[in-house]
Amino acid sequence: SGILWAIGNISGIVALGLVGLAVSQPLAQLAILFGVGWGLFYFKEVKIKSKVVKIIIGSIMLVLGAILLALSK
């Protein structure tokens, strides 16, 4: 998993040079989404349903924003 994480970080640096800071940095934040997913669904770190719903809504907004950024170039 560490190698995959490093590959993702290197890819983010390469993307920075190719598409610019305004697009590549928000897309790099999608890596955090995977960590949130593990904590939410596998480790069950959040117990309160209303907070789980807020996290899922925020995650959907993050993914939609990343898609819109990707389409802007």
C-alpha positions in Angstrom: 0.0 0.0 0.0 2.9 2.3 0.6 4.2 1.9 -2.9 0.7 2.7 -4.3 0.6 5.8 -2.1 4.0 6.9 -3.4 3.0 6.3 -7.0 0.0 8.5 -6.4 2.1 11.3 -4.9 4.5 11.1 -7.8 1.7 11.2 -10.3 0.3 14.3 -8.5 3.7 16.0 -9.0 3.8 15.1 -12.7 0.2 16.3 -13.1 1.2 19.6 -11.6 3.6 20.2 -14.4 1.1 19.1 -17.1 -2.2 20.7 -16.1 -1.3 23.4 -13.6 -1.8 24.0 -9.9 -5.5 25.0 -10.1 -6.5 21.6 -11.5 -3.9 19.2 -10.1 -4.1 20.1 -6.4 -7.8 19.6 -5.9 -7.5 16.3 -7.8 -4.7 15.2 -5.5 -7.1 15.7 -2.6 -9.1 12.7 -3.8 -6.4 10.5 -2.2 -7.7 11.7 1.2 -11.1 10.4 0.1 -9.8 6.9 0.1 -8.5 7.3 3.7 -11.9 8.6 4.7 -13.6 5.7 3.0 -11.5 3.2 4.9 -12.2 4.9 8.2 -15.9 5.2 7.5 -16.7 1.8 6.0 -14.0 -0.6 7.1 -12.9 0.6 10.6 -16.3 2.1 11.5 -14.7 5.2 13.1 -17.9 7.3 12.8 -20.9 5.9 14.7 -23.5 8.6 14.4 -25.7 8.2 11.3 -26.1 12.0 10.7 -22.3 12.5 10.6 -21.9 9.5 8.2 -24.5 11.1 5.9 -22.6 14.5 6.0 -19.4 12.7 5.2 -20.9 10.9 2.3 -22.5 14.1 0.9 -19.2 15.9 1.2 -17.4 13.0 -0.6 -19.9 13.2 -3.4 -19.3 16.9 -3.7 -15.6 16.3 -3.8 -15.8 13.8 -6.5 -18.2 16.0 -8.6 -15.9 18.9 -8.2 -12.9 16.8 -9.3 -14.8 15.7 -12.4 -15.7 19.3 -13.3 -12.1 20.3 -12.8 -10.9 17.4 -15.0 -13.4 18.4 -17.7 -12.3 22.1 -17.6 -9.0 21.4 -19.2 
